[in-house]
Amino acid sequence: MIELFHRRYSFPKILTFGFLIIILIGTLLLSLPISIRPGETPDFMTALFTSTSATCVTGLTLVPTATHWSLFGQVVIAMLMEVGGLGFMTFAVMMSLLIRSRMRMSTRLLTQEALNLEHLSQFNVVYLIIRLSLIIQVVGMVFLWFDFKNRYGWLKGIWFSIFHAISAFCNAGFDLTGNSLEDYVQDPYLLTVMAMLIIAGSFGFLVWQDLLLFHKRRCLSLHTQLVLRTGAVLFVLSVIIYTITEHNLTQFSNHLTFGQRVFNTIFMSITPRTAGLTTFPYTKLSAAGISFTIILMFIGGAPGSTAGGIKTTTIGLLVIQSLATLRGQRDTTFAHRRFTDENIFRALTLMVVALAFLLISILILVETQALPKHDSLAYVTFEATAAFGTTGISLGITPSLNFAGKLVIMALMFVGRVGIYTVMYSIFNAHPKQRDYHYPKESVLIG
């Protein structure tokens, strides 16, 4: 099947169409009467929006997941989160393994494209993704069940554990409580398990492969070092800034101890990086806190992970490149290695295209939506960035969007998950032609 499609379509187009097909299947399933609770009205747009949000592991919703969707509907959402988080090509490989079928070269190349692998020698990471993701989620389910069973009983506790383990690991942001994790603000055990699942999903599987094989190789790749160091800097910076801007959460609740406020500040520093699970309503954040959250959502997690955004390697590389330029250095170096020119050009292009796409979307939303008179631009910017970064944190305007607004948010979620380059290549049908000549060089004034 993939061989047939590849004869007519490029790999980026197949990836784009693949996600669209999954969204369509999810929409049809969620449109069935069995997917909604008695008394709720079926609505195609709600089903489409929810399917897009789940497949793109975002978490923005038009209706409460806990009260609108039946058990069948919630199972469909969980399956869409899993497929969207790990990538549908991972499941294609899984099926090939189950039936012990030898994969064609086109399938391997498509999987390489889908998982951001540089070359086919890294293809073994697919097997790691399958094993590691299952192990992490099962372990997370078990630890969550110890907490949920005391709150909801055995059976309901099992389903809550399964759903929230998938949601956290896939950085999807969906919940069955109706208010995310606000009821667990004084439960450090559950928040710790959720935080570990979020971090595990946002690391990226190439990073996991490097870490697990470190005892053999005794070294880490440049990619892994950049991901870990950039992530560590962002985390420490987030804790410091949120502690200052939100006054260690004293403005949220006076019922929390100092230790609980510190713990929730740490959790708050993790979740904006595309996880979307929150312990406090973000409408209570200060203007500075909201602004910084927008930046974190735009950056996102690591490439090849379940996270969205422009990715930590992009921002890390651009910061290093900027510092090198300001110092008058010709080469961009990190960890005793030089970045390739292609890396730098792709990062710059990704940043420019992502900002342009986001700004155009914000302009359309501001023009077409009925918005709060107070801080309307901040609300729209936050919601649009949450969609593009597949974060799912909301200031509450998503359910009130009109038809045009829902389309814009769905487009942002789709591009944020599938990837700027994949979508752009599939639209413009990019097939670079090598010229046998070069134009003369000439400089322009910059700055």
C-alpha positions in Angstrom: 0.0 0.0 0.0 2.7 2.5 1.0 4.7 1.4 -2.1 1.7 2.3 -4.3 1.2 5.7 -2.6 4.9 6.5 -2.8 4.8 6.2 -6.6 2.3 9.1 -6.7 3.0 11.1 -3.6 6.1 12.3 -1.7 6.8 11.2 1.8 5.7 14.5 3.3 2.3 14.2 1.5 1.9 10.6 2.7 2.5 11.7 6.3 0.1 14.7 6.0 -2.6 12.5 4.4 -2.0 9.8 7.0 -2.7 12.2 9.9 -5.8 13.6 8.1 -7.1 10.1 7.6 -6.7 9.3 11.3 -8.5 12.5 12.2 -11.3 11.6 9.8 -11.7 8.1 11.2 -11.7 9.6 14.8 -14.3 12.1 13.7 -16.6 9.4 12.3 -16.3 7.3 15.5 -16.9 10.3 17.8 -20.0 11.3 15.7 -21.7 8.0 16.5 -24.5 8.1 19.1 -22.6 5.5 21.2 -19.7 8.0 21.6 -21.7 10.6 23.6 -23.5 10.4 26.9 -27.4 10.2 27.1 -28.8 13.7 26.8 -25.9 15.2 24.9 -26.4 16.2 21.3 -24.2 14.8 18.5 -22.3 17.5 16.6 -20.0 16.9 13.7 -17.8 20.0 14.4 -17.3 19.0 18.0 -16.3 15.5 16.9 -13.9 16.9 14.3 -12.4 19.4 16.7 -12.0 16.7 19.4 -10.5 14.2 17.0 -8.0 16.8 15.7 -7.1 17.8 19.2 -6.6 14.2 20.3 -4.7 13.1 17.2 -2.5 16.2 17.4 -2.1 15.5 21.2 -3.1 19.0 22.1 -6.0 18.9 24.7 -8.0 21.9 23.6 -11.7 21.0 23.7 -15.1 22.4 23.0 -16.9 20.2 25.5 -15.8 18.6 28.8 -14.3 15.2 28.0 -15.6 13.7 31.3 -19.2 14.7 30.9 -19.9 14.8 27.2 -18.3 11.6 25.9 -19.3 8.1 26.9 -16.9 5.4 27.8 -16.7 4.4 24.1 -16.0 8.0 23.1 -13.3 8.3 25.8 -11.7 5.1 24.5 -11.7 6.5 21.0 -10.0 9.7 22.3 -7.4 7.6 24.2 -6.6 5.6 21.1 -6.3 8.8 19.0 -3.9 10.2 21.6 -1.8 7.1 21.4 -1.6 7.0 17.7 -1.1 10.7 17.4 1.6 10.8 20.1 3.7 7.9 18.9 3.0 8.5 15.2 0.9 6.4 12.9 4.1 5.0 11.2 5.1 3.5 14.5 1.9 1.6 14.6 2.5 0.5 11.0 5.9 -0.9 12.0 4.3 -2.5 15.1 1.8 -4.3 12.8 4.6 -5.5 10.6 6.4 -6.9 13.6 3.2 -8.7 14.8 2.6 -10.4 11.4 6.4 -10.9 11.0 6.4 -9.2 7.6 9.5 -7.7 6.1 9.2 -4.0 5.6 9.8 -2.5 2.2 12.4 0.2 1.7 9.7 2.8 1.1 8.1 2.0 4.4 11.4 2.3 6.2 12.1 5.7 4.5 8.7 7.0 5.4 9.2 5.9 9.0 12.6 7.7 8.9 10.8 10.9 7.7 8.0 10.6 10.3 10.4 10.1 13.2 12.9 12.7 12.2 15.7 10.1 11.8 18.8 11.4 10.0 19.6 8.0 8.3 18.4 4.5 8.2 21.0 3.3 10.6 18.9 4.8 13.3 15.9 2.7 12.3 16.3 0.5 15.3 14.9 3.4 17.4 11.5 2.4 16.1 11.7 -0.9 18.0 12.8 1.1 21.1 9.8 3.5 20.7 7.4 0.6 20.7 9.0 -1.2 23.7 9.9 1.8 25.8 6.5 3.6 25.3 4.6 0.5 26.4 6.8 0.0 29.4 6.7 3.6 30.6 2.9 3.9 30.2 2.2 0.6 31.9 4.4 1.5 34.8 2.7 4.9 34.9 -0.7 3.3 34.9 0.2 1.1 37.9 1.5 4.0 40.0 -1.5 6.1 39.1 -3.9 3.3 40.0 -2.6 3.2 43.6 -3.9 6.8 43.9 -7.0 6.6 41.7 -8.4 3.4 43.3 -8.7 5.2 46.6 -10.6 8.0 45.0 -12.8 6.3 42.4 -12.8 2.6 43.3 -11.1 -0.3 41.5 -12.8 -0.3 38.0 -13.1 3.4 37.5 -9.6 3.8 39.0 -8.2 1.5 36.4 -9.8 3.4 33.5 -8.7 6.8 35.0 -5.1 5.4 35.3 -5.0 4.1 31.7 -6.5 7.3 30.2 -4.3 9.8 32.2 -1.1 7.7 31.7 -1.7 7.9 28.0 -2.6 11.6 28.2 0.5 12.5 30.2 3.0 10.4 28.3 1.7 11.6 24.9 1.6 15.2 26.3 -2.0 15.3 25.2 -3.6 17.4 27.9 -6.9 15.5 28.1 -8.4 14.7 31.4 -11.5 12.9 32.9 -11.8 15.1 36.0 -13.4 18.2 34.3 -10.8 20.6 35.7 -7.5 19.0 34.7 -5.4 18.3 37.8 -6.8 21.1 40.0 -8.3 18.5 42.5 -4.8 17.1 43.1 -3.0 20.3 43.9 -2.2 18.9 47.4 -1.3 15.4 46.1 2.5 15.3 45.5 2.5 11.6 44.7 0.1 11.8 41.8 1.7 15.0 40.4 5.1 13.4 40.6 3.9 10.4 38.6 2.3 12.7 36.0 5.4 14.9 35.8 7.6 11.8 35.2 5.3 10.6 32.4 5.3 14.1 30.8 9.0 14.4 30.9 9.5 10.8 29.5 7.2 11.6 26.6 8.8 15.0 25.8 12.4 13.7 25.9 12.4 12.2 22.4 13.2 8.6 21.6 16.6 9.3 20.1 17.5 10.8 23.5 16.2 7.7 25.3 18.2 5.5 23.0 21.4 7.4 23.8 20.8 7.3 27.5 20.0 3.6 27.6 23.1 2.8 25.5 25.4 5.1 27.4 26.9 2.3 29.4 28.1 0.7 26.2 29.0 3.8 24.1 30.3 6.0 26.9 29.3 9.1 25.0 26.2 11.1 24.0 25.4 12.4 20.6 25.4 16.1 19.9 21.6 16.0 19.5 21.1 14.4 23.0 23.5 16.9 24.7 21.7 19.8 23.1 18.3 18.5 24.1 19.3 17.8 27.7 21.2 21.0 28.3 18.5 23.2 26.6 15.8 21.4 28.5 17.6 21.9 31.8 18.2 25.6 31.2 14.5 26.1 30.3 13.4 24.1 33.4 15.6 26.1 35.9 14.6 29.4 34.2 10.9 28.4 34.4 11.1 27.6 38.1 12.8 30.9 38.9 10.5 33.1 36.7 7.3 31.4 37.9 8.4 31.7 41.5 9.0 35.4 41.0 6.0 36.3 38.8 3.5 34.3 40.8 5.0 35.0 44.2 5.4 31.2 44.8 1.7 30.7 44.1 0.5 32.6 47.2 -2.0 34.4 45.0 -3.6 31.1 44.0 -4.2 29.6 47.4 -3.6 30.2 51.0 -4.3 26.6 51.9 -1.0 25.3 50.5 2.1 24.8 52.6 5.3 26.3 51.4 6.5 22.9 50.2 3.3 22.3 48.3 3.6 25.7 46.6 7.2 25.0 45.6 6.2 21.5 44.3 3.3 23.0 42.2 5.7 25.7 40.9 8.0 22.9 39.6 5.0 21.1 38.0 3.9 24.4 36.4 7.4 24.7 34.9 7.0 21.3 33.3 3.5 21.3 31.9 3.6 24.3 29.5 6.1 22.5 27.3 3.2 20.9 25.4 1.7 18.7 28.3 -1.4 20.9 29.0 -2.2 19.3 32.4 -2.5 22.0 35.0 -3.1 22.3 38.8 -4.3 25.9 38.6 -6.5 27.9 36.2 -4.2 30.0 34.0 -6.7 32.8 34.1 -5.3 33.6 37.5 -1.7 34.0 36.2 -0.1 37.4 36.2 0.6 39.1 32.9 4.2 38.2 33.2 3.4 34.6 33.9 1.1 34.4 30.9 3.7 36.0 28.6 6.4 33.5 29.8 4.0 30.6 29.3 3.4 31.6 25.7 7.2 31.5 25.1 7.4 28.0 26.7 4.5 26.7 24.6 6.0 28.1 21.4 9.3 26.3 22.2 7.8 22.9 23.1 9.8 19.7 23.6 12.4 17.7 21.9 12.3 16.5 18.2 11.1 13.0 17.7 9.0 13.1 20.9 5.3 13.4 21.7 5.7 17.1 22.2 5.0 20.0 19.8 6.4 23.5 19.3 9.4 24.5 17.3 11.4 22.1 19.6 14.2 22.7 22.1 17.0 22.0 19.6 15.8 24.8 17.3 15.8 27.4 20.0 19.1 26.0 21.5 20.9 26.1 18.2 19.6 29.6 17.3 20.7 31.0 20.7 24.2 29.4 20.3 24.4 30.8 16.7 23.4 34.2 17.9 26.0 34.2 20.7 28.7 33.1 18.2 27.7 35.9 15.8 27.8 38.5 18.5 31.3 37.3 19.5 32.5 37.5 15.9 33.0 33.7 15.6 32.6 32.1 12.2 31.7 28.6 13.4 28.8 27.6 15.7 30.2 25.1 18.1 28.7 23.1 21.0 30.2 20.3 23.0 33.3 20.3 20.9 31.3 19.9 17.7 30.3 22.2 14.9 26.8 22.5 13.7 26.3 22.1 10.0 25.1 25.0 7.8 22.1 23.0 6.9 21.1 22.7 10.6 21.4 26.5 11.1 19.4 27.3 7.9 16.6 24.8 8.8 16.4 26.2 12.3 16.2 29.8 11.0 13.6 28.9 8.4 11.5 26.9 10.9 11.5 29.9 13.3 10.5 32.4 10.6 7.8 30.2 9.1 6.4 29.3 12.5 6.2 32.9 13.6 4.6 34.0 10.3 2.1 31.2 10.5 1.3 32.0 14.1 1.0 35.7 13.5 -1.3 35.3 10.5 -3.5 32.9 12.6 -3.7 35.4 15.5 -4.7 38.2 13.0 -7.5 36.1 11.6 -8.7 35.2 15.1 -8.7 38.8 16.3 -10.6 39.8 13.2 -13.3 37.1 13.2 -14.0 36.3 16.9 -16.1 38.0 19.6 -13.4 38.4 22.2 -13.3 39.8 25.8 -12.8 43.5 25.8 -10.1 43.2 28.4 -6.8 41.8 27.1 -8.3 40.3 24.0 -5.0 40.1 22.1 -3.4 38.3 25.1 -6.2 35.7 25.1 -6.0 35.1 21.4 -2.2 34.9 21.4 -2.2 32.4 24.3 -4.9 30.2 22.7 -3.2 30.2 19.3 0.2 29.4 20.7 -1.3 26.6 22.8 -2.8 25.1 19.7 0.4 25.5 17.6 2.6 24.1 20.5 0.0 21.3 21.0 -0.1 22.3 24.6 -3.8 22.5 25.3 -3.7 25.0 28.1 -6.5 27.4 27.6 -7.7 30.8 29.0 -11.3 29.7 28.2 -12.1 31.1 24.8 -11.9 27.9 22.8 -15.5 26.7 23.5 -16.8 30.1 22.4 -15.0 30.1 19.0 -17.2 30.5 15.9 -16.8 28.3 12.8 -13.8 30.3 11.4 -12.0 30.3 14.8 -12.4 26.5 15.1 -10.9 26.0 11.7 -7.9 28.2 12.5 -7.3 26.4 15.8 -7.5 23.0 14.2 -5.1 24.1 11.5 -2.7 25.3 14.2 -2.9 22.0 16.0 -2.4 20.0 12.9 0.7 22.0 11.7 2.1 22.0 15.2 1.9 18.2 15.4 2.7 17.1 11.9 5.5 19.7 11.5 6.0 22.9 9.6 8.4 21.3 7.1 6.2 18.3 6.4 3.1 20.4 5.8 4.9 23.0 3.8 6.6 20.4 1.6 3.3 18.6 1.0 1.6 21.9 0.0 4.3 23.3 -2.2 5.4 19.9 -3.5 9.0 20.8 -2.9 11.4 19.0 -5.2 14.6 21.1 -5.2 16.4 21.2 -8.6 20.1 21.6 -8.6 21.4 24.4 -10.7 24.6 24.2 -12.6 25.3 27.8 -12.2 25.6 30.4 -9.3 24.7 34.1 -9.2 27.3 36.6 -7.9 27.4 37.3 -4.2 26.6 40.7 -2.8 26.1 41.9 0.8 23.3 43.9 2.2 23.2 46.0 5.4 21.8 44.1 8.4 20.7 45.8 11.7 
